[in-house]
Amino acid sequence: MTLPLSAEALAQQAPDGIFIETVTSVTHYTDRLFRFRTTRPASFRFRSGEFAMIGLLAEGKPLYRAYSIASPSWAEELEFFSIKVPDGPLTSRLQMVRPGDGLLMRKKATGTLVLDALTPGRRLYMFSTGTGIAPFASLIRDPETYEKFDEVILTHTCREVAELKYGFDIVEEALGDPLVGEYAQGKLRHYATVTREDYAHTGRITDLMTSGKLHADLGVPPLDPAVDRGMICGSLAMLRDTRDLLLAAGLDEGSNATPGAFVTERAFAE
């Protein structure tokens, strides 16, 4: 297997027309999850919630995957949150990166989990499973989110309690951030659930929505298309089931071209 190269070595082998960025920090949360940050190109622009195509050289050829940018649009560095797949073409290599290693990145960011794709509302739900929390890590650290919504509810469902740690870290960072903290205080709420261990909240988020427990725990009324907006990112099954629940509640799906009451993201890493 080709190991990650230093930024300098990668620059000598990489194709033209892409960014070569340097890994600045790596945090391993579990044997399945890790977070890493890289330098940010001076010319790179993105909207909070968008994803980028990032990659490494594999047997001398560029290999890319879509990764949500977990840092907000104003940040000086780029942050990503990834799973580790032992035989994954990219993640088997990516999980070995260290500070100083190089990363390939295409020059254009895109995605539907952006504020521009939503019609005005009062309460914003961010429904996520696993690494699907990454775009919301960006959005909860963007002041515009709190300018547009009176209440922001981040839900994060994982199999095990240890896998929730990144979500608690980014919420703490948002609340303590000098730029965002005063906006997030009193508006940002975090609802974490697990499916395979005992915890304060257990179960799939769709089951908790269907039973009414989610809304009872939060002390908010059922979904109302007049005031509630949603964003969904996670596994394909979770996307489908959560989307069906929002549609059944009367929320219409939006896009960059036609804003609506909720949006989904179908492009994510392995």
Buried (B, 14 or more C-beta within 10 A) or exposed (E): EEEBBBBEEBEEEBEEEBBBBBBBEBEEBBEBBBBBBBBBBEEBEBBBBBBBBBBBBBEEEBBBBBBBBBBBBEBEEBBBBBBBBEEBBBBBBBBBBEEEBBBBBBEEBBBBBBBEBBBEBEBBBBBBBBBBBBBBBBBBBBBBBBEBBEBBBBBBBBBEBBBBBBBEBBBEBBBEBEEBBEBBEEBBBBBBBBBEEEBEBBBBBBBBBBEEBBBEEBEBEEBBBEBBBBBBBBBEEBBEBBBEBBEEBEBEBBEEEEBBBBBBBEBBBB
